Amino acid sequence: MDPNRLDRELARRGWNATDLAKASGISVATISAARRGRPVSNATLCKVAEALRAAPIVEGVDWYQYDTTSFGGWPTPSNPYAQPPVWATPDNGVVLTQLYPVS
C-alpha cells in the first residue's frame, strides 16, 4: 500500500485513520502502520479498497439555470458547447456569441 496515496485519499475525503478504521473494520493501529509504509495483508488491502471505493459523481459538474424568456442558445446537457459560468474565460465569450433573441 502506497502510504502517500493513502494519505492523499484520506485528506481528499477529510478523513483520518479513525474514520478509515470505522469504515473498513480495521484497527487504527493497522491503518497507522500502513500510513507509515509498513506491509499489510491482502485482506487488509481489500478492506481498505472496499472502504475507499466510493467515487465522487458530481465533481466539476455544470449545473446552471438560465432565463430563456428573452434569449435562447444557452449550453444544455444535450449541447454542452461551453462551460457556462461567467468566470470561465474564454467560454463566457463563446456563450455570448451563441445567444439569440426569442420572439
N, C-alpha and C positions, 0 to 999 in steps of 0.2 A: 504494500500500500504506500503510495507516494504521500508523505506527510505534508508537503507543501500544497498539493492538490486538495487534500482533505481539509487543511486549514482554510484555503480559499473558498471551498464549498460551504464550510460552516460559517465563514464570515459573510458570504453572499446571502445566506439564509438568516443571518442574525442569531445563529445558534452557538452554543458552547458544548464542551464534552458531555455535560449533564443532559442537555437536550438530545444529543445524538444517542446517548446511552438509553434514555427513556424510549426513544423512537425505535431503537433496534433491539432492545432487550439485552444489551451487552453492558458489562460493568464499566463504570467511569475509569477505573484503573486500566482496563484493556484499551479503552479509547485513548487515554492519555499516553499509554505506551506506544500505540500506533502513531500518534501525533509526534512522538519523539523519534520515529523511524524504526522502532522495534518490529521484528517479524510477527505476523499474526496468522492464525489458521485460515484455511479456506472457508470454513464455516463462519468465522468472524467476518471475512470479506463479503460473503454472501449476505449476511445480516446487515452490514453497513450499506451495501449496494441496494438492498431492498428498502432500507430506511430513507435513502437519498434518491430513490428512483423517480420521484415526482418531479416533473419538469414544468417550468412556468409556461403557460399557454397564452398569456396576454402581454408579453414583453414587447414593447415597441409597436403596439397596435396603433391604427389610425382611425379612431372613432371620433367623429366630429358631427356637428349639426349645422345645417345651413337653412337659411330662409330662401326658399325657391319661389317666393311670390313675385319678385321683380327680376331675378336673374336665374338662368339655368347654366348648365355646363360644369357644375361642381364635380370634383372627384367622387366616385361612388365605389362600392365594393366590386361591382362588375367592370368598372373602368377606373382603376386606381392609377391614373397617369402621373400623379404628383403627390408629394407629401403636403397635406393641407394646412398645417399651422403657419401663422404669419411669420414666424422666425425661421422657417425652412427655406433659406435662400439657396438656389435661385427658384425653387419650386413655387414660392408665392407669386413670382412674376409669371410663371407658366400658367398657374391657375387664372390669373387676371386675363391672360390672352385667350383663354378658352370660354370665358363667361359671355353670355349673350342675353339681351333683354327678352323678357317674357311678356307677351301681349295680354 
